[in-house]
Amino acid sequence: MTGGVAVEEGVVLEGTGDPVVFAWPDFEPANLFAGQTVSRLAAVEALAEGGTPTVMAWAGPSGDEGEGRLRQWVEARRGQPIHFVSIPRACRLNHPWRVRWERAFDFHQWLRGYVRDAPLAAVDFPESGGVAYYALLAKSGGLDFGGVRFVVEVSGPLRRVRALGFRAIDNLADLYGDYLERRAIELADAMIVPDASVGAWLEGHGWKVPDRVAVIGPAIGEPHPVPAADHISRLVFVAPLAEEGRLPACCRALGSGRMRKALQDKRVVFWGPEGHVRERSGSAFLGRCAGGWKFRWRVENDLSARAAEALFGDGGGVAIFPAGRSVAWLPHQWCRDAGVRCFEPGGAGEESRHRQMDAADLRMTEAFADPAAMEPVLDRVLGGMTEPPAAFPLRPAGRTSGRVRLLRERAGVPRASVVGRDTPAVSVCIVTRNRSKLLSQALASIEAQDYPDIEVVLVDDGSAFQASLAFLEEIGPRFREKGWKLLRQERAFHAAARNRAVREARGDWALLFDDDCVAEPDLIRRLVTFAMTIGADIVTCPRHVFVGDHSPSRGDRSGQLWVPLGAVPSAGLFENCVGDTNLLARREAFLRVGGLRTDFGVPAADREFLVRAASEGLRVEVMPEVLYHYRVTPDSVSRGLTPEAESLRDLRFARPFVEALPRAMADLPRIAVGWMQSFQSAEREIARLRARIARLDEKLAGRSRMVGRHHEIRVRLDWGSLLEWFGRLGRSIQKRMPGRRRGRG
């Protein structure tokens, strides 16, 4: 294609060829420690020089500093076929630990609209945050992007970086981020890694990687070769100031009596981004350890190539990578290209390595550099025992051209939909009770489906209202005419009624559907197409949430969107990230895992079922399109629960985990649920205290004239400040207690 490429309304990007989209969940162009940012920017400029239009899509939090930096970077290249776009928000999931999740869905929604107006050659994205996850699901399911090539640049997945600091995934935000990264890498068409060890780590830890893997070193420009120097004046530790940068091991080695004497005429520099060692910042940890050091030391806060020139340009500096190159790919590449002497603990020989549990997967062990081996590394540095490493086989220009060639490769043949050749029967399983008006809307939306082979299995779960009974009598002849099934039973609750509907169904697939929801006309066709193309056993999808008795029109998005993430069973203990009852399942698979658990009067059987199904090996996927409208009603089964039912509902989320563990460990999931409930109660109490303080602030402001001056009160409540306040209160009470002496009680 030649000519203008429309990016958004009123903006045309000039250039030759189909555009390439670069997704940016963060942007620090001057930071050599910021993943592959510099290398990706070099590819952007190379594509632009060749006339290929590029779209710089900001996919990070709206208003973030990185968005402004990316906009400025693009504006500085005005006249080139490079355009900036900020991805609009499509959904709000209302919790900070879901930000990556929602931005991945936002990116998919934007990209889907973009390809409707213009062809697209490729999408380049970093593994961080898995921003292309939902778009890749759409491609793998045969929905969109068939001719688009998705290339993921992997430098250090979240799980690996945390493991380098001997830390595991321990919160929901990182758990979701890890899932997004893992699935985005699995579904991508090609992967770029800076070193073969990255791909080896992924495969060794059970990650699925694309068939096309390219090992391309970081492209960082052509640094000036450093002059040879006989005397070492500067030791530069290149790593984050954090546990993953092995900062404690460095400080122990530098603090030994022998090293303090050997380094008296040297300067030690710590070069890397600020991090944490336990609860302290890296700089604070250094300050505490440096009390007995006799040599000069400092922290270099400039993380750019300019700082590298200053640190190593005179030839008197050596680079020590205490955690290896995997936390500092670009600085390591810069040093290699410039001829700087580089040292890593692993280079001392196999005797300096030993095996420990792998924090990325506690079931495994991994060879780590012995923390005690840092002193031998310093001995090698001071003794000049090694030569500068050979330069990387490809010069920076060659690494950039390698990226460009990969992005310009044609995408593989799109997956062909199997539905056109083999249209399976689908049974729509609906349970109703005393909601005839809403049921009529649900049935009308099913009758309007554009899928040819449908049956409805309607189970009335003990309706008692006269209007509902009359409606059931009215639709009976229509059901018999269509060959549909209308079943009646005594009240057994929703889960048991749904199980009966699936057992009575004739279809290969069962669509569980609420009696108060409204389907889009292509709901069944799109779900079946996606499920059969991607090879799923169970498929859920996003929903449009609305309030009222009306039937929403097609494409209505006036309410909120709720978007499931996918099969993350570990998160199912704490919240629902998989989907709800409105799901499509292979009937055989649904019955094989026992269907829904039938606890009378206890809701949320769907969440327990989905967690159990994923844990037992069924493939559970999310089809990333909004295909139905979910109604919120006052008589919803999850509202108005008794305290007993609420407690049982929370406990049922622990049941799949209890069943999977040995009996001696069966209390662990229940304890975790109890902790989560305590945390939620504390959150509610903090919100109540904030509101109370705001009211007090208003009262004080109103009385400021009476006291002659105005006191402005700003109070910020979070866990840290709340605990600190209670601590101060306790110490104050102790001081005021009569007869209280230091050292007693």
N, C-alpha and C positions, 0 to 999 in steps of 0.2 A: 504494500500500500504506500502511495506517495501523496503528500499533502498534509492538510491539517488534521489533527486528532483531537476530538472534543473530550475534555476532561470533566468539566462541570459546566453548568449553564453559563453562557457568556464568555467562556474561556476556551481558546483553541491553542493547542500545542503543536507548533510546526516541527516537521522532521520527516525523515524517510524511514520506512519500515514500520512494523507493528511495535507498539510501545512495550517497555518493560517497567513493571511496578516494583519499587523497593519499599518494603514495609519497615517502619521504624517505631518500635515500642519505646525506645529511648534514643537519645542523640547527644554524644559528647565527642565532637570531631577532633578536639585537641588532646583527648585522653588516650594514651597508648594502652592503658589497661582496660579500656571499654570494649572488650570482645574484638570483633572484626570490623568495627566501624570504619577505621581508616582504609582498610582493604576494600570494603564495599564502596566507599566514596571514590576510590581510584577507578573502580569498574564503572561507576556512573559517569565519570568524566570521560573515560575512554569510549563508552557508548555514545555520549553526546558528541564527541569529536568525530565519530563516524556517522553522525546524522540520525542515530536511533533515538526517538523520543523516550524520556524516562519520567516517571511519575514518582515523586517522593511523598509517600503517604504516611502522615503522622498517625500512628495507632496507639500512642501512649495516652495517659490521663490528660483530659482537656485542661488547658491552662498551665501545663507543666513547663518548666524552664526549657526543657529539651525541645518543645514545640517552637518556641521563639528562636532558639539556636538554629533549628532546621530551616525555618522560614528565612532567616538572615543568610544562611549558607546558599539557599536557592536564589535569593534576590541578588547576591553578589555575582551570580553567573547569568545575569539577565542577557538575553540575546542567544543563549544556548537552548537547545530543546529539552530543558529541564523544568518541570513544573511541580509546585507544592500543592498538596491538598490535605486538609485536616479531616479525618474520618468522623462523620457525625455520630452522635449517640443514638442507637436504636433501642437499647434496653437499659434498665437500671435495676441491678440486683441488690442494691441497698446495703451491702456489707463490704468492708475494705478487703476481706480475703477473697472476694469474687471479682476484683477489678480486672485481672488478666482474662478471666473467663468471659466477662461481658465485652471487653474490648475485642476479643477474638470473634465474637458474634457480630459486633459492629463492623469489623473489617469485612467479614463475609457479606453482610448486607450491602455495604458500599460497593464491593468488588462485583457483586452480582448485578447491580444497577449499571456499573461501568461497562461491563462486557456487552450489555444490551445495545449500547450506543457506538462501540468501537471495538475492533479486534484487539487482541492482546497476545503478546508473544510469551511472556514469562513473568513470574513473580519470584523475587528474591527476598528472603526473610531470614532473620536470625532464629536460632532455636529458643532464645530467651522469651519466655511467656507464651510460646506456641501460638503466635498471633494468626497463623493461617490454618489453624485446626479445623474450624467449621467449613472453610472454603474447601479444604482437602476432603472432608467428609462428603461434601456435595459432589466433588469430582469423582471420588471413589464409588459413590452411589449412583453415578450416571445422570445426575441432575443438571450440572453446569460445568463450565470450564474444560470441556473435553479437549480442546486444542491448546490449552495453556500449560506451560511447563513450570512446575513449582520446584524451586531450588532452595534448600535449607542450608545455612551456614552454621556449622556446629563448632564451637570452641571450648565450651565447658558447661555441660548441663548442670542445672541447679543441684541435682542429687550428688553429682561428682564433686562439685565445689564444696558442698557442705561436708562430704566425707573427708576431704583433704584437711578440714579442721576438726576431724574426729567427731563430727556432729551428724545426726540423722534427721530425717524429715520429722518435725515434731509439732507442726501446726497446720491448720486447714489451708492457709494461703499457699504454703510451700507444697502441700499435698496436691492441690489443684494445679499449681504451676508445673510440678513434676509430671502430672498426667498430660497436660497440654503439650509439654515438650516431647514426651515419649511418643504420643500419638502423631504429632506433626512430623517428627522424624520418620516414623513408620510409614506414613501415607505419602510423603514427598516423592517426587520423581527422581531427584538427584540430591546428593549431599556433598558439600565441600567441607573438608576437615584440614586443619593446619599441619597435622602430623598423623601418621598411621596409628599411633597409640590411642588416639581418640576413638577411631572406629573399633579398635580391638577392645577398648574398655566397654563400649556400648554392647557389642556382641557378647562379651564375656559376662555381662550382667543381664543378659536375656532380652535386650532391646532388639527390635526388628529394624533393620536399616534398608534404605533403597538399594536396588540392584546397581545403580550407577553411583559410585563413590569416587570422588576426585580428591586426591591429596595435593593441596595447593597452599604453599606457605604464605604467610601474611605479606601483603604488598604495602610498603611504607615509604616509598620514594628511594632515591639513591643517596644514602648517607656518605659523607666524606670519610675516607679511610683514616683511622686514627694513626698517629705516628708511633713508631716503636719507642719504648721507654725502658731503661734499665732499672729504674727505681719505682717501686709501687708506693704511691702516696695516699691512695684513697681506696677503701673497701666499700663497695656499694651493694647493699642487700636489696635485691629487686623482688618485691613480693608485697601483697597487701599487708597492712599493719594489723594483722588479725591471726587467729588460730590457723586458718587455712593457709596463711603465709608462713607458718612455722615460727612465728615471732617468739614464743616462749623458749624454743630450742636455741634460737639465735642468742637470746639474752643469757641463757645458761652458759653457752660456750664463751661468749664475750666476758662473762663475769668470773671465769676461772682465773686463779692467780697467775698462771703461766701466760695466758693471753693478755691480761692487763699489762704485763710487763712488755710483751712482744709488740704491742700495738701503741706504745707510748708516743712514737713519732709518726703515727698514722692518723688519718681522719676517717671516721666511719659514718656512712650516710645510709639512711633508711629511705628507700624510694618506692612508694606505692600508695594506693588509696587508703584512706582511713577506714579502720574496721574495729572489731571488738575482740578482746580476750576476756572471756566470761562476761562480767558486768562492766568492765572498764573499757574506755576507748583505747585504741592501740597506742596513741601518743602518751596517754596517762600511764599505761602499763610500762612503756619505755622509761618514762620519768622515774617511776618507782624502782625499776631495776638498775638504773644508771647511777645510783648513789655512790657506789664504790669504784666506778670506772675512772681510770687515770688518763684516758685518751679523749680527744675531742670527738664529738658526735653531733649529728643533727638529723632532722627529718626534712626531706625535700617534698614540698607540697605541689610543685609544678610537675604535672604528669605528661607533659608534651615532649615532642622530639627536640624542642629547644633545650629542655632540661637535660636530655640525653647528651646533646652536644657539650653542654657545660660540664657534665659529670665525667665524660669519657674523652672529650675532644683532645686533651693534651697528652693522651696516652698513659697517664699515670694512674688511671682508675681500672679496677677489675670488677666484674659483675658476678655476684654470687646469687644464685637462684635457690634459696633454701627449700622451697616447695617444688622445685622443678619448673620447667617452662610452661606447664599447663595452666598456671594462674597469671602468666605474663607472656602471652604468645608474641605480641608485637614488640615489647621491649627486648625480648630474647632475639627476635629476628633482626631488629635494628643492630644489636650488638654483634651478631654473627656477620651481617653485611658489612659493618664498619671495621671488623677485625678486632673487636674488643675481646680480651680474654674472659671466658665464661666458665663458671664452676657450678656443679650440682652435686648434692650429697651422694647421689647414686653412682657417681663416677669413681668413687673410691674402691670399687670392687664388690663382688658378691658377699664378701665377709661383712660388709657394712649394712647388709639388708637382712630383715627378719620378717616374720609373718605375724600379723595381728588380725583381729576381727575387722571386717570391712564395714565401715559405718554406712556405706551405701546399701548394703544388704547384710544384715547381721548373721545370716545363715552361712556366709562365705568368709574366707580369710583372704588377705591380700598382702603382697610384699610391699613394705613401706621402708623408706630410708630411715635408718636408725637415728633417733634424735641425738644420741651420743656421738654420731659420726660427724657432727658439725665441727668439732675441734680438729679432726683429721683434715677436713676440707680447708679450714683456716691454715693448718700447717702447710698444705699443698700450695695455697695462695701465697703465703709469705715465703715459701721456699722456691717459688717459680718452677714447679715440677712439670707443668703441662704447657703445651703450645696452644696458640689461638686455634679454635675450631675452624675447619674448612667452611667456606661459604656455602650457602644453600645452592643446590644445583641450578635453580632458576633465579635469575636476577629479578628485581622488582617488576620490571616491565613485562617479563615473561609470565610472572604470576598473575598480573592484571589481565593479560591477553588470554590466559587460561580460563579465568572467570568469565570473560566476555564470550569466549567460544562455547562454554557450557550453557550460558544463558541464551545463546543464539541457536542451539541445537533444537531441532523440531521435537515437539511433544510426541509421545507414543500414540498409538491408535486408541481412541477413547473406548472405554468398556461398552460393549453393546448391551442394550437392555434385553433381557430374556422374556419380558412380559408379553411382547408382541407375538412370540412364538408359542408361549405356553402360559395361558391365562388361568391361574389357579382360582378355585372358588374361595370366597371370603365370607365368613359368617360374622355378622355384626351382633355382638352379645350385649344386650341392654338389660339392666335391672331397674325396676321402678317400684315406687310405693307412694300412693296418694299425691301424685304430681301430674295430673292429666294435661294441664295446659302446657307445662314445660315439655312433657313427653311428646306432645303433638309437634312441637317445633323441632325436637331432635329427630323424630321419625321423618318429618318433611325434608330435613337436610340429608338424611340417608337416602331417601327416595330420589333426590336430585343428583346423586352421584353419577359420574361419567364412566364408571367401571361396569363391565357387562355382567359379571357372574357374582351376584350378591344374594345372600339370604339374611334375614333378621331373626334372631332368637330372643324373644322378649320374655323375661321372667318377672311376673308380678309377685313381689315379696310381701304378701299379706295386706294389700290395700283395703282400707275400711271406709273411706269417704265415698259418698254416693256418686259424686261427679266422676271420680276415678273409675268406679265399677261400671258406670254407664259408658264411659269412653272405651273401656276394654271391650265391652259388648259391641260397641259401634265398629271398632277396627277388626273384630274377629273375622267377618266375611272377607275383608280385604287381605288379611294374612293368609286365609285358606286359598284364596284365588292365586296368590303369588307363590304358594308353597312355603311360606314362612311359618314359624312356630310361635305360638303364644302359650306360655306355661304359667300355671298358677300354683301357689304353695302357701302354707302357713309361714308366718314371719320366721325367717332363719338368719337374717342379717345379710348385708351386701356380699361379703366374701363367699358364703355358702351358695347364694343365688347365682353369682357369677360362675362359680365352678360348675354348677348344674348346667348353665347355659352353654359353656364350652363342651361339656360332655355330650350334650344333645345336638351340637352343631355338626354339620356335614362337611364344612369347608376345610381346605388344607391350612388356611390361616384363620385365626380368630381375632377380630377387632373388638376389644373391650371399650365400651363407650357409655359415658354417663347419660342419664335420662334428662339432664337439664343443660347439656352442651349442644352447640350448633356447629355442624361440620361445613367446611368449605367444599364446593362440588368436586374437587379433585383430591380430596383427602385419601381415599382408598387407593386410587391409581398411583398417586405419588409415593405413598408408604410402601405398597407392594413392589413398585419399581425399584425403590431404594433398597428394600430388604433383600430382594433376590439378586440385585446387582452386586451389592457389597458382601452378601453371604451371611446376613444376620439371622439370628433366631428370634430376637425381640427388638422392636423398634419403638422408640418414643419420639416426641417432637415438641417444639415450643408451643405455647398457647397464648392467646389473647384473653386477658382477664377483664370481665365487665360486670356491671351490676344492673339489674332491672329485669322486667318481664318481657321485654321486646326481643325480637330475633335480629341479631346484628346483620348488616349487609355484607356482601362479599368484600374482603379486603379491609374491613373496619379495623382500625388500630387506635381507636380513641381511648382505650383503657391501657393498662399496663401489660407488658410482655413478661412472661416467665419462661426462661430458657434453661432446660436441663443441660448438664455438662457431659455426662457419660458414665460408664461403669467404673466407679471408684468405690468399691465395696467398703474400704476402710472408713470413708466419710459417712457411709450410711448409718453408722452408730450415732452420729451427731446431727446430721441434717440430710435432707433429700436433695441429691444432685443428679439423680438418674432419670426421673420422670414420674408420672402418676398413673392412675388406672386406665387412662385413655391411651392404650398401647396396642400394637399389632404383634401377634406372636404366632409362631408355628404351633398349630394345635397339638401336634405330637410332643413337642418340646415342653409346652405348658403343662401337659398332663404328666410328662415324665418326671418333672421336679415336684409334682404333688399339688400344683395349682396354688391358690391363695390359702393361707391359714385361716381357719374359721373360728375365731374367737368372738363369741356373740357380744355385740354392743361395743366392741373395741375397733376403732377405725384404723386407717393407715396400713391395711394389709398389702397395698400395692408396693409401698416402699420396702417392706420386709421381703416380699416376693422378688422384687428386682435385685436386691442385695443377694438373696439366696441363689437366684438364677445365675448371676454373674460369678458368684463364688464357686458354683458347681460346674462352671465351664461353658455355659451358654454364651453366645456372642450377643451382647446387648449394645446397640448403637443408637445414636441420636440423629434423626433426619432434620437438618438445620433449616426448616421452613415452618412458618406458622400456618397450621392447616385447620385449626378449630378454635372455637370461642368457648372459654370456660366461664360459666356463670357462678357468681358468688351470691348465695341466698341465705336468708336468716335461718332456714331449717336444714342447712347443710349438715351432713352426718358428723363433721368435725367440730361443729359448734354446739354449745349447750351440753357439754359432756359432764358427767358426774366426776367428782374427784377421784373415785375409784377407777373410772374408765380412763381418765387422763394418765394416772399412774401406770395402768396396764398398757396404754398406748406407748408410753416412753420405754417401758420394759420390753415390749415386743421388738423394738429396734435392736436390742441386745441379743435376742434369741438366736439369730443365725451365727453369731460369734460364739455364744455359749455352746451351741451344738457342735461347732467346729473344733473347740478346745478340749483338752483332757479335763476330766471332772475336777481334778485338783486345781485347775485354773479357771473354773467356770465363773468365779465371782469377779474376775477382772473386767469384763465388759460392763457388768452392772455398776461396778465402782466408777468406771469411766462415765457412764450415763449420769450417775449421781454428781460427779464433779461438773459435768456440763450443766446440769440443772442449777447447781450452786452458782456457777459463773453467770448464768442467765439471770438468776435472782439478784446477784450483785449488780449486773448491768441495769436492771430495772430500778434498784435502789439508788444507783448513781444518777440515773435520769431524774428520779424524784428529787434528789438533793439539788441537782442543777436547777430544776424549776423553782424550788423553794428559795435558793440563793438569788435567782433572778428577781423573784418577787420582793425579797428583802432589799435588794439593790434599788429597785424602783421606789420603795418606801424611804430609804435613806436619801435618795436624790430629791424626793419631794419635800423632805424636812431640812434640806441643806440651808435654806434661808434662815430657819429658826436658830440654828447653831452658829450662823455667821460664816460658814465656809462649806464647801462641797467636797465630800470625799468620794473619789471614784474607786469603785471596787471591781476588781477583775479576778475572778476565781476560775481556775481550770481544774476540773476533777478528772483524774484518771486513776488507774490502779496505783501507780507510783506515788502520786501526790496524796492520795487518800491514805495509803499505808503510812506515809511519812507524817501526815497530820495526826493519825491515831498514835504513832510513836511519840511525837512531841507531847501530845495530851497525857499519855501514860507517864512520861518522865516528869512532867509538871506536877501531876498528882502525887507522885512519889516524893518529890521535893517538899511538898506542903504537908505531908502526913507527919503528925507529931511523933517523936520518939524514933523516927526512921534514921538509921545510921548506915554510913557507907560500909559495904562488905557484909551486911547481914541480910538474911532472907533472900 
